[in-house]
Amino acid sequence: MIIVATDEGFTVTDKSNYQDFHVGVGSLSHPEFVAAVSASDDVQPHQLPRHLWVSIDFLHRELSTAADPGALAGLEGMLSFASKNGWVNDERTHVAAHVVVPE
């Protein structure tokens, strides 16, 4: 699952891949990406460099988990793995993702 930054905000691609989770900058420049993060309720800065907190509610909305039991099971499995590794915040509202920057 890849969270992609766009001019309009963030979207999820590769929705059925629960093994690869990261944020991509898309075609945005660094200043545009920083502005997108600042304007978004779906992602928030993380204390580690090149990481962001991604809203779990955002993932549920993007994956339509209320209408798709398979997506719900996949997301819950991914979040369980992330939680075991310390990648979910204490409030269980956000999951950490690394940011992939094109070379």
C-alpha positions as CSV (number, residue, x, y, z in Angstrom):
1,M,0.0,0.0,0.0
2,I,1.5,3.3,-1.1
3,I,0.3,6.7,0.2
4,V,1.0,9.1,-2.7
5,A,1.1,12.9,-2.3
6,T,-0.7,14.8,-5.0
7,D,-1.6,18.5,-5.6
8,E,-5.0,17.7,-4.0
9,G,-3.7,15.9,-0.9
10,F,-2.9,12.2,-0.4
11,T,-4.3,9.1,-1.9
12,V,-3.7,5.3,-1.6
13,T,-2.5,3.1,-4.4
14,D,-1.6,-0.6,-4.5
15,K,-4.5,-1.0,-2.0
16,S,-4.3,-4.8,-1.8
17,N,-0.6,-4.9,-1.0
18,Y,-0.4,-5.0,2.8
19,Q,3.3,-6.0,2.8
20,D,4.7,-2.7,1.5
21,F,3.6,0.4,3.3
22,H,5.2,3.8,2.6
23,V,4.6,7.4,1.5
24,G,5.7,8.5,-2.0
25,V,6.2,12.1,-2.9
26,G,4.7,11.6,-6.3
27,S,5.6,14.3,-8.7
28,L,5.7,17.0,-6.1
29,S,8.8,19.1,-5.4
30,H,10.2,19.1,-1.9
31,P,8.5,22.4,-1.0
32,E,5.2,21.2,-2.5
33,F,5.4,18.0,-0.5
34,V,6.1,19.8,2.7
35,A,3.1,22.1,2.0
36,A,0.9,19.0,1.3
37,V,1.9,17.5,4.6
38,S,1.3,20.8,6.4
39,A,-2.2,21.1,4.9
40,S,-3.3,17.5,5.5
41,D,-5.2,15.9,8.3
42,D,-4.4,12.5,6.8
43,V,-0.7,12.6,7.4
44,Q,1.4,14.3,10.1
45,P,5.0,14.9,10.8
46,H,6.8,12.1,12.6
47,Q,9.7,12.6,15.0
48,L,12.1,10.5,12.8
49,P,13.4,12.0,9.6
50,R,11.8,10.7,6.3
51,H,8.8,9.3,8.2
52,L,5.2,10.4,8.6
53,W,2.3,9.4,10.8
54,V,-0.6,8.2,8.6
55,S,-4.1,8.4,10.0
56,I,-5.7,5.0,10.5
57,D,-9.1,6.6,9.8
58,F,-7.8,7.8,6.5
59,L,-6.7,4.3,5.6
60,H,-10.1,2.9,6.5
61,R,-11.8,5.5,4.2
62,E,-9.4,5.0,1.3
63,L,-9.7,1.2,1.5
64,S,-13.5,1.3,2.0
65,T,-13.2,-1.2,4.8
66,A,-16.8,-0.6,6.0
67,A,-17.9,-2.2,2.7
68,D,-15.1,-4.6,2.1
69,P,-14.4,-7.3,4.7
70,G,-11.2,-8.4,2.8
71,A,-9.8,-4.9,2.9
72,L,-10.7,-4.7,6.6
73,A,-8.9,-8.0,7.4
74,G,-5.9,-7.0,5.4
75,L,-5.6,-3.6,7.1
76,E,-6.1,-5.1,10.5
77,G,-3.4,-7.6,9.8
78,M,-1.0,-4.9,8.7
79,L,-1.8,-2.7,11.7
80,S,-1.3,-5.7,14.1
81,F,2.2,-6.3,12.6
82,A,2.9,-2.5,12.8
83,S,1.8,-2.4,16.4
84,K,4.0,-5.3,17.4
85,N,6.9,-3.4,15.9
86,G,6.1,-0.1,17.7
87,W,5.0,1.6,14.5
88,V,1.5,2.6,15.8
89,N,1.2,5.6,18.1
90,D,0.0,5.2,21.7
91,E,-3.5,6.5,20.9
92,R,-3.8,3.9,18.0
93,T,-4.8,6.7,15.7
94,H,-1.8,6.7,13.4
95,V,0.7,4.3,11.9
96,A,4.2,5.3,10.9
97,A,5.4,5.1,7.3
98,H,8.7,5.9,5.8
99,V,8.9,8.4,2.9
100,V,10.4,7.3,-0.4
101,V,12.1,10.1,-2.2
102,P,13.1,9.6,-5.8
103,E,16.8,9.8,-6.5
